[in-house]
Amino acid sequence: MAKRGLMDGYRTYDAEREGFGSSWQWRDAFRERMGMDEAREVLQDNSPHAVLELPTGATWNEIKRAYRALALKFHPDHCGARGLTEAEATERMKEINAAYTILEHQHHQA
């Protein structure tokens, strides 16, 4: 069955899984729909490192590890167990993905 986009395209619902997909599916869907300018707009004045709870000099492996941990923590399929509403988890996932996208872009530019 084909996937259909929900909530302005920030998440993809897979009817066969009855869920919103894995963290890499979120990231890939996010990047398809949001460029660097929009990622910066999502973060506004927040530092990408601060969103991922990392020091400024973090290595690429540390960035990936932090992204994965936060993506699992704030994934909308698991938000009820953490006392978050789906809307709160979705907003946090947007920030996490925006931060990762910006840092990934910086990493590939270096």
Buried (B, 14 or more C-beta within 10 A) or exposed (E): EEBEEEBEEBBBBBEEEEBBBBBEBBBBBBBEEBEEEBBBEBBEEEEBBEBBEBEEEBEEEBBBBBBBBBBEBBBBBEBEEEEBEBEBBBBBBBBBBBBBBBBBBEEEEE
